[in-house]
Amino acid sequence: MPEEPVAPETTDWTDQVTDLIVDSVDKVRDRATGPILEYSRISVHALVALILLTPVGILMLIGTIRLLTWAVGEAWIAYTILGTIFVLIGAFLWSKRSKLPL
């Protein structure tokens, strides 16, 4: 004789309790470690970007100085032009800084 299928209400209570405990532990773990894992991923990506972009910026600055020196003929004029540009950028950024409340 074939066995009759078990109704969903009569399933083993131990399976239900185990599933409830596992689900609760998963929710707590996701809430506790989820943000930490996200921040660690962001910090690792930022560090890799910084490591890769620093040499690129330095090489671009060297290329700009060489190009300006070739264009104007004198190195001191190229340095003066770049220095003026950097001072203007710095003054603009300084004017946009946030004021500290006293």
Backbone as a printed PyTorch tensor [residue, N CA C, xyz], in Angstrom:
tensor([[[  0.8290,  -1.1810,   0.0000],
         [  0.0000,   0.0000,   0.0000],
         [  0.8780,   1.2500,   0.0000]],

        [[  0.5750,   2.2090,  -0.8700],
         [  1.3450,   3.4590,  -0.8640],
         [  0.9970,   4.3100,   0.3400]],

        [[  2.0310,   5.0260,   0.8170],
         [  1.8090,   5.8950,   1.9820],
         [  1.1370,   7.1730,   1.5470]],

        [[  0.3560,   7.7210,   2.4470],
         [ -0.3510,   8.9560,   2.1450],
         [  0.5960,  10.1300,   2.3530]],

        [[  0.4980,  11.1900,   1.5160],
         [  1.3710,  12.3550,   1.7040],
         [  1.0490,  13.0640,   3.0070]],

        [[  2.0900,  13.6370,   3.5990],
         [  1.9450,  14.3300,   4.8760],
         [  1.4640,  15.7520,   4.5950]],

        [[  0.4830,  16.2000,   5.3450],
         [ -0.0380,  17.5530,   5.2010],
         [  0.9730,  18.5530,   5.7370]],

        [[  1.0150,  19.7830,   5.2150],
         [  1.9930,  20.7680,   5.6760],
         [  1.8610,  21.1010,   7.1510]],

        [[  0.6530,  21.0250,   7.7220],
         [  0.5040,  21.3650,   9.1330],
         [  1.0920,  20.3160,  10.0550]],

        [[  1.2890,  19.1140,   9.5590],
         [  1.7870,  18.0510,  10.4190],
         [  3.2710,  17.7740,  10.2090]],

        [[  4.0210,  18.7340,   9.6550],
         [  5.4540,  18.5300,   9.4670],
         [  6.1430,  18.4980,  10.8200]],

        [[  7.3470,  18.0090,  10.7950],
         [  8.1060,  17.8310,  12.0330],
         [  8.4090,  19.1860,  12.6700]],

        [[  8.0920,  19.3440,  13.9380],
         [  8.2980,  20.6270,  14.6250],
         [  9.7810,  20.9370,  14.8100]],

        [[ 10.6140,  19.9240,  14.8220],
         [ 12.0470,  20.1950,  14.9750],
         [ 12.6080,  20.8960,  13.7430]],

        [[ 12.0950,  20.5310,  12.5610],
         [ 12.5280,  21.2180,  11.3410],
         [ 12.1000,  22.6840,  11.3610]],

        [[ 10.9130,  22.9400,  11.8480],
         [ 10.4200,  24.3160,  11.9260],
         [ 11.2690,  25.1480,  12.8760]],

        [[ 11.6040,  24.5890,  14.0340],
         [ 12.4120,  25.3090,  15.0190],
         [ 13.8210,  25.5460,  14.4740]],

        [[ 14.3820,  24.5420,  13.8160],
         [ 15.7200,  24.6990,  13.2380],
         [ 15.7240,  25.7860,  12.1660]],

        [[ 14.7200,  25.7770,  11.2950],
         [ 14.6300,  26.8140,  10.2690],
         [ 14.4720,  28.1990,  10.8780]],

        [[ 13.6900,  28.3090,  11.9420],
         [ 13.4980,  29.5930,  12.6140],
         [ 14.8110,  30.0940,  13.2150]],

        [[ 15.5590,  29.2220,  13.8350],
         [ 16.8420,  29.6080,  14.4490],
         [ 17.8410,  30.0230,  13.3620]],

        [[ 17.9050,  29.2560,  12.2900],
         [ 18.8420,  29.5700,  11.2170],
         [ 18.4810,  30.9060,  10.5740]],

        [[ 17.2130,  31.1430,  10.3320],
         [ 16.7790,  32.4140,   9.7560],
         [ 17.0980,  33.5850,  10.6810]],

        [[ 16.8890,  33.3990,  11.9890],
         [ 17.1800,  34.4700,  12.9470],
         [ 18.6680,  34.7840,  12.9940]],

        [[ 19.4940,  33.7670,  12.9890],
         [ 20.9430,  33.9670,  13.0240],
         [ 21.4080,  34.6500,  11.7420]],

        [[ 20.8420,  34.2650,  10.6080],
         [ 21.2050,  34.9140,   9.3440],
         [ 20.8260,  36.3910,   9.3360]],

        [[ 19.6620,  36.7260,   9.8640],
         [ 19.2360,  38.1320,   9.9150],
         [ 20.1600,  38.9510,  10.8050]],

        [[ 20.5250,  38.4000,  11.9700],
         [ 21.4140,  39.1130,  12.8860],
         [ 22.7920,  39.2910,  12.2570]],

        [[ 23.2940,  38.2560,  11.6060],
         [ 24.6070,  38.3440,  10.9670],
         [ 24.6070,  39.3850,   9.8490]],

        [[ 23.5510,  39.4050,   9.0420],
         [ 23.4670,  40.3770,   7.9590],
         [ 23.3980,  41.8020,   8.4890]],

        [[ 22.6730,  42.0120,   9.5600],
         [ 22.5690,  43.3640,  10.1250],
         [ 23.8480,  43.7900,  10.8310]],

        [[ 24.5650,  42.8390,  11.4040],
         [ 25.7770,  43.1850,  12.1560],
         [ 26.9870,  43.3550,  11.2350]],

        [[ 27.1550,  42.4590,  10.2960],
         [ 28.3640,  42.4920,   9.4760],
         [ 28.1480,  43.0810,   8.0940]],

        [[ 26.9050,  43.2600,   7.6720],
         [ 26.6280,  43.7970,   6.3400],
         [ 27.2470,  45.1620,   6.1020]],

        [[ 26.9710,  46.1530,   6.9690],
         [ 27.5740,  47.4780,   6.7650],
         [ 29.1010,  47.4590,   6.8710]],

        [[ 29.6360,  46.6480,   7.7580],
         [ 31.0960,  46.5760,   7.9150],
         [ 31.7310,  46.0380,   6.6380]],

        [[ 31.1450,  45.0060,   6.0570],
         [ 31.6820,  44.4600,   4.8110],
         [ 31.5900,  45.4740,   3.6790]],

        [[ 30.5090,  46.2270,   3.6320],
         [ 30.3490,  47.2410,   2.5930],
         [ 31.4050,  48.3390,   2.7370]],

        [[ 31.6230,  48.8150,   3.9610],
         [ 32.6380,  49.8590,   4.1770],
         [ 34.0410,  49.3390,   3.8870]],

        [[ 34.3020,  48.0880,   4.2080],
         [ 35.6370,  47.5510,   3.9180],
         [ 35.8540,  47.4250,   2.4150]],

        [[ 34.8180,  47.0370,   1.6610],
         [ 34.9540,  46.9770,   0.2040],
         [ 35.2180,  48.3650,  -0.3670]],

        [[ 34.4920,  49.3570,   0.1270],
         [ 34.6750,  50.7260,  -0.3590],
         [ 36.0870,  51.2200,  -0.0630]],

        [[ 36.5830,  50.9370,   1.1460],
         [ 37.9200,  51.4090,   1.5010],
         [ 38.9960,  50.7040,   0.6710]],

        [[ 38.8090,  49.4370,   0.3720],
         [ 39.7880,  48.7230,  -0.4580],
         [ 39.7840,  49.2860,  -1.8740]],

        [[ 38.5990,  49.5490,  -2.4270],
         [ 38.5370,  50.1240,  -3.7730],
         [ 39.1650,  51.5200,  -3.8000]],

        [[ 38.9340,  52.3080,  -2.7720],
         [ 39.5210,  53.6480,  -2.7150],
         [ 41.0420,  53.5720,  -2.6220]],

        [[ 41.5470,  52.6380,  -1.8360],
         [ 42.9970,  52.4900,  -1.6990],
         [ 43.6300,  52.0590,  -3.0180]],

        [[ 43.0090,  51.1300,  -3.7150],
         [ 43.5380,  50.6840,  -5.0110],
         [ 43.5150,  51.8370,  -6.0110]],

        [[ 42.4250,  52.6050,  -6.0240],
         [ 42.3470,  53.7560,  -6.9320],
         [ 43.4290,  54.7720,  -6.6100]],

        [[ 43.6700,  55.0190,  -5.3250],
         [ 44.7130,  55.9650,  -4.9320],
         [ 46.0890,  55.4820,  -5.3660]],

        [[ 46.3440,  54.2030,  -5.1880],
         [ 47.6450,  53.6420,  -5.5660],
         [ 47.8440,  53.7110,  -7.0770]],

        [[ 46.7810,  53.4970,  -7.8370],
         [ 46.9150,  53.5260,  -9.2870],
         [ 46.9420,  54.9410,  -9.8520]],

        [[ 46.2050,  55.8580,  -9.2510],
         [ 46.0980,  57.2030,  -9.8170],
         [ 47.2450,  58.1330,  -9.4090]],

        [[ 47.9440,  57.8350,  -8.3290],
         [ 49.0620,  58.6840,  -7.9130],
         [ 50.1750,  58.7240,  -8.9640]],

        [[ 50.6640,  57.5830,  -9.4460],
         [ 51.6980,  57.6650, -10.4910],
         [ 51.1910,  58.2990, -11.7780]],

        [[ 49.9200,  58.0700, -12.1080],
         [ 49.3650,  58.6810, -13.3200],
         [ 49.3720,  60.1980, -13.1940]],

        [[ 48.9850,  60.7160, -12.0370],
         [ 49.0020,  62.1640, -11.8210],
         [ 50.3950,  62.7410, -11.8750]],

        [[ 51.3420,  62.0350, -11.2900],
         [ 52.7340,  62.5050, -11.3130],
         [ 53.2730,  62.5340, -12.7430]],

        [[ 52.9990,  61.4740, -13.5020],
         [ 53.4690,  61.4410, -14.8840],
         [ 52.7950,  62.5050, -15.7390]],

        [[ 51.5260,  62.7790, -15.4790],
         [ 50.8510,  63.8500, -16.2190],
         [ 51.4600,  65.2100, -15.8850]],

        [[ 51.8070,  65.4320, -14.6170],
         [ 52.4380,  66.6900, -14.2330],
         [ 53.8040,  66.8360, -14.9000]],

        [[ 54.5750,  65.7760, -14.9350],
         [ 55.8810,  65.8180, -15.5980],
         [ 55.7120,  66.1110, -17.0870]],

        [[ 54.7440,  65.4540, -17.7170],
         [ 54.4910,  65.6990, -19.1370],
         [ 54.0420,  67.1280, -19.4020]],

        [[ 53.2170,  67.6730, -18.5080],
         [ 52.7610,  69.0590, -18.6720],
         [ 53.9290,  70.0260, -18.5560]],

        [[ 54.8050,  69.7970, -17.5960],
         [ 55.9730,  70.6700, -17.4350],
         [ 56.8640,  70.5930, -18.6730]],

        [[ 57.1020,  69.4050, -19.1800],
         [ 57.9530,  69.2630, -20.3750],
         [ 57.3130,  69.9220, -21.5880]],

        [[ 55.9850,  69.7490, -21.7320],
         [ 55.2910,  70.3620, -22.8650],
         [ 55.3420,  71.8830, -22.7840]],

        [[ 55.1040,  72.4250, -21.5860],
         [ 55.1690,  73.8760, -21.4240],
         [ 56.5820,  74.4010, -21.6370]],

        [[ 57.5740,  73.6680, -21.1480],
         [ 58.9610,  74.0850, -21.3450],
         [ 59.2980,  74.1050, -22.8370]],

        [[ 58.8380,  73.1100, -23.5660],
         [ 59.0730,  73.0760, -25.0100],
         [ 58.3310,  74.2200, -25.7180]],

        [[ 57.1030,  74.5140, -25.2550],
         [ 56.2850,  75.5260, -25.9180],
         [ 56.8080,  76.9390, -25.6760]],

        [[ 57.2310,  77.2490, -24.4320],
         [ 57.6430,  78.6220, -24.1240],
         [ 59.1490,  78.8100, -24.2070]],

        [[ 59.9070,  77.7430, -24.1650],
         [ 61.3460,  77.8450, -24.3390],
         [ 62.1440,  77.9530, -23.0560]],

        [[ 61.5570,  78.3910, -21.9770],
         [ 62.2670,  78.5390, -20.7000],
         [ 61.5350,  77.7580, -19.6110]],

        [[ 62.3010,  77.0810, -18.7790],
         [ 61.6990,  76.2630, -17.7310],
         [ 61.0400,  77.1170, -16.6530]],

        [[ 61.6500,  78.2680, -16.3390],
         [ 61.0830,  79.0880, -15.2700],
         [ 59.7140,  79.6500, -15.6550]],

        [[ 59.4870,  79.8840, -16.9220],
         [ 58.1730,  80.3690, -17.3520],
         [ 57.1320,  79.2550, -17.2080]],

        [[ 57.5160,  78.0270, -17.5500],
         [ 56.6060,  76.8900, -17.3920],
         [ 56.2410,  76.6890, -15.9190]],

        [[ 57.2440,  76.7790, -15.0340],
         [ 56.9750,  76.6440, -13.5970],
         [ 56.0970,  77.7820, -13.0890]],

        [[ 56.3030,  78.9810, -13.6000],
         [ 55.4790,  80.1210, -13.1780],
         [ 54.0360,  79.9420, -13.6240]],

        [[ 53.8390,  79.4770, -14.8410],
         [ 52.4770,  79.2500, -15.3330],
         [ 51.7700,  78.1930, -14.4960]],

        [[ 52.4330,  77.0600, -14.2780],
         [ 51.8070,  75.9930, -13.4730],
         [ 51.6070,  76.4300, -12.0280]],

        [[ 52.5600,  77.1580, -11.4830],
         [ 52.4050,  77.6540, -10.1160],
         [ 51.2190,  78.5830,  -9.9840]],

        [[ 51.0400,  79.4490, -10.9620],
         [ 49.8890,  80.3640, -10.9500],
         [ 48.5810,  79.5960, -11.0440]],

        [[ 48.5460,  78.5980, -11.9110],
         [ 47.3290,  77.7870, -12.0470],
         [ 47.0090,  77.0820, -10.7310]],

        [[ 48.0190,  76.4820, -10.0910],
         [ 47.7880,  75.7760,  -8.8370],
         [ 47.3740,  76.7220,  -7.7130]],

        [[ 47.9630,  77.9140,  -7.6700],
         [ 47.5780,  78.9000,  -6.6500],
         [ 46.1310,  79.3310,  -6.8510]],

        [[ 45.7260,  79.5530,  -8.0950],
         [ 44.3380,  79.9320,  -8.3640],
         [ 43.3620,  78.8160,  -7.9940]],

        [[ 43.7110,  77.5750,  -8.3250],
         [ 42.8560,  76.4460,  -7.9320],
         [ 42.7710,  76.3430,  -6.4170]],

        [[ 43.9080,  76.4980,  -5.7430],
         [ 43.9170,  76.4430,  -4.2860],
         [ 43.1050,  77.5590,  -3.6570]],

        [[ 43.1980,  78.7720,  -4.2020],
         [ 42.4160,  79.8900,  -3.6680],
         [ 40.9300,  79.6580,  -3.8690]],

        [[ 40.5520,  79.1100,  -5.0210],
         [ 39.1460,  78.8060,  -5.2640],
         [ 38.6410,  77.7530,  -4.2820]],

        [[ 39.4060,  76.6760,  -4.1050],
         [ 38.9860,  75.6280,  -3.1650],
         [ 38.9630,  76.1440,  -1.7270]],

        [[ 39.8900,  77.0130,  -1.3700],
         [ 39.9200,  77.5820,  -0.0330],
         [ 38.6800,  78.4300,   0.2200]],

        [[ 38.2120,  79.1300,  -0.8050],
         [ 37.0180,  79.9580,  -0.6320],
         [ 35.7590,  79.1090,  -0.5010]],

        [[ 35.7820,  77.8730,  -0.9670],
         [ 34.6200,  76.9860,  -0.9070],
         [ 34.5940,  76.1040,   0.3420]],

        [[ 35.6000,  76.2300,   1.2050],
         [ 35.6570,  75.3710,   2.4010],
         [ 34.4870,  75.6930,   3.3230]],

        [[ 34.1430,  74.7350,   4.1550],
         [ 33.0530,  74.9540,   5.0960],
         [ 33.5990,  75.6520,   6.3460]],

        [[ 32.8110,  76.5210,   6.8780],
         [ 33.2070,  77.2600,   8.0850],
         [ 32.9420,  76.3950,   9.3110]],

        [[ 33.8720,  76.3670,  10.2300],
         [ 33.6910,  75.6160,  11.4660],
         [ 32.8580,  76.4320,  12.4380]],

        [[ 31.8550,  75.8150,  13.0510],
         [ 31.0710,  76.5570,  14.0400],
         [ 31.8830,  76.7970,  15.2970]],

        [[ 31.8180,  77.9930,  15.8150],
         [ 32.5730,  78.3180,  17.0260],
         [ 31.6920,  78.3230,  18.2320]]])
